[in-house]
């Protein structure tokens, strides 16, 4: 049991380091490797580990991150079509890097959490989506599962967790925009996993499920993938997280998808 806890702590630490890797614009990098993780002092690493250990034992799904924001969110006004974006760091950084998109669309609510996997999102789906009474939820999830952020898993298990979120949404009369996982040739924080093929397999399963169940599917993968089935360099600095140009591609696609979802009966 102790080994599982240690493993979970290490994987959570990896997840938070991947967050800092983007949020600090890479800090002090290895000049020979643009995808290298920033260098941290022992004190900084100890502080991060303490934070992640506390979260692992007390708030695994990080329900507290948006608890106050959720409580302070005003009720949906008549005629308003609230849209909640559920996801990981790609969703969380969307509002940070592409802030105009969310400030212009004031009914868009970002509920991404860096490093998260689909079981964590499923656990907080009621607090961060259902209870907010949206008309639409945009689900963008799965890449951190493939990276193993919370331990080993299968494509089928990832798919099942996403389907469970969809079923919860539809049971509560929330329309769904199901997004493809973004392309990734490698993960800077866990190199060598060769995720591209796994991402394409998961996307194929998601697209097929969406088609069979009258769900709007948004394909981010195709316009953003390079010849290696990784994320195009003009759309990302680390090959995983979009830059502003990448988010602009996503903006147009997701708005069209949301409008389609709203028109569905």
ZIMO-V623456 format. One record per residue. SS is DSSP state (A for helix, B for strand, O for the rest). PHI is phi in whole degrees, 0 to 359 (* if undefined). PSI is psi in radians with two decimals (999 if undefined). Layout:
ss phi psi
SS PHI PSI
SS PHI PSI
This chain:
ss phi psi
O * -0.72
A 299 -0.71
A 296 -0.62
A 294 -0.69
A 295 -0.78
A 299 -0.77
A 298 -0.75
A 296 -0.66
A 296 -0.77
A 298 -0.77
A 295 -0.66
A 294 -0.65
A 297 -0.73
A 302 -0.74
A 297 -0.78
A 290 -0.56
A 295 -0.64
A 295 -0.58
A 295 -0.85
A 295 -0.57
A 305 -0.67
A 272 -0.80
A 297 -0.51
O 264 0.18
O 53 0.65
O 79 0.01
O 45 -2.20
O 266 1.87
O 256 2.77
O 291 2.06
O 296 -0.33
O 270 -0.17
O 222 1.81
O 294 -0.33
O 262 0.11
O 293 2.58
O 288 2.60
O 295 2.69
O 272 2.33
O 240 2.65
O 283 2.86
A 300 -0.67
A 298 -0.75
A 296 -0.77
A 296 -0.69
A 297 -0.69
A 294 -0.76
A 297 -0.77
A 298 -0.68
A 297 -0.75
A 298 -0.80
A 289 -0.60
A 298 -0.75
A 298 -0.76
A 293 -0.69
A 303 -0.74
A 272 -0.45
A 244 -0.36
O 203 1.16
O 303 -0.68
O 271 -0.01
O 56 0.90
O 295 -0.44
O 285 -0.29
O 303 -0.80
O 249 0.18
A 302 -0.85
A 293 -0.73
A 299 -0.72
A 296 -0.73
A 294 -0.56
A 270 -0.08
O 290 2.23
O 293 2.75
O 297 2.66
O 295 2.22
O 279 2.74
O 303 2.27
O 85 -0.13
O 282 2.44
O 246 1.55
O 290 2.45
B 233 2.16
B 255 2.31
B 260 1.96
B 256 2.22
B 181 -2.75
O 250 -2.53
A 297 -0.57
A 298 -0.66
A 284 -0.75
A 299 -0.77
A 285 -0.28
A 305 -0.80
A 287 -0.52
A 284 -0.84
A 278 -0.60
O 241 0.95
A 301 -0.58
A 300 -0.56
A 299 -0.72
A 276 -0.56
A 289 -0.54
A 286 -0.72
O 260 1.42
O 292 -0.26
O 274 -0.01
B 271 2.21
B 243 2.10
B 270 2.17
B 230 0.75
B 274 2.58
O 227 2.15
O 302 2.39
O 84 -0.12
O 284 2.65
O 250 2.99
A 297 -0.62
A 295 -0.58
A 292 -0.73
A 295 -0.70
A 298 -0.68
A 294 -0.60
A 261 0.14
A 298 -0.63
A 291 -0.81
A 293 -0.77
A 263 -0.08
O 229 -1.19
A 303 -0.81
A 291 -0.22
A 272 -0.07
O 57 0.84
O 281 2.80
O 279 -0.57
B 222 2.49
B 242 2.35
B 257 2.02
B 254 2.08
B 229 1.78
O 206 2.76
O 127 -0.47
A 292 -0.63
A 289 -0.47
A 296 -0.79
A 296 -0.57
O 285 -0.21
O 77 0.50
O 300 -0.56
O 242 0.45
O 111 3.02
O 296 2.54
O 204 3.03
O 244 2.83
A 299 -0.65
A 295 -0.66
A 290 -0.69
A 299 -0.84
A 303 -0.76
A 297 -0.69
A 295 -0.70
A 293 -0.73
A 299 -0.68
A 297 -0.68
A 296 -0.72
A 298 -0.78
A 296 -0.68
A 296 -0.74
A 298 -0.87
A 293 -0.57
A 294 -0.36
O 250 0.41
O 60 0.59
O 254 2.15
B 286 2.68
B 240 2.34
B 250 1.96
B 263 2.10
B 261 2.52
O 293 2.69
O 289 2.44
O 292 2.65
O 296 2.59
O 206 2.16
O 277 -0.55
O 202 2.80
O 252 2.08
O 303 -0.57
O 273 -0.20
O 214 1.23
O 294 2.67
O 93 0.07
O 278 -0.22
O 50 1.12
O 283 -0.30
A 306 -0.85
A 295 -0.65
A 292 -0.69
A 298 -0.77
A 295 -0.65
A 295 -0.80
A 297 -0.74
A 298 -0.67
A 297 -0.71
A 293 -0.72
A 294 -0.75
A 296 -0.75
A 297 -0.75
A 297 -0.75
A 298 -0.77
A 297 -0.68
A 284 -0.36
O 241 0.34
O 54 0.84
O 247 2.45
B 287 2.16
B 249 2.30
B 248 2.11
O 265 1.66
O 279 -0.47
A 299 -0.92
A 301 -0.88
A 285 -0.21
A 252 -0.06
B 271 2.51
O 265 -2.96
O 291 -0.27
O 264 0.07
O 66 0.48
O 256 -3.14
B 280 2.25
O 305 2.43
A 297 -0.52
A 288 -0.19
A 252 0.03
B 199 2.64
O 264 -0.49
O 241 0.06
O 84 0.06
O 229 -0.84
O 261 2.27
B 293 2.62
O 267 -2.98
A 299 -0.72
A 298 -0.68
A 295 -0.75
A 294 -0.55
A 296 -0.64
A 298 -0.77
A 293 -0.64
A 306 -0.94
A 299 -0.77
A 293 -0.74
A 286 -0.58
A 296 -0.76
A 299 -0.71
A 293 -0.73
A 298 -0.76
A 297 -0.65
A 295 -0.76
A 297 -0.72
A 296 -0.49
A 276 -0.22
O 283 2.53
O 275 999
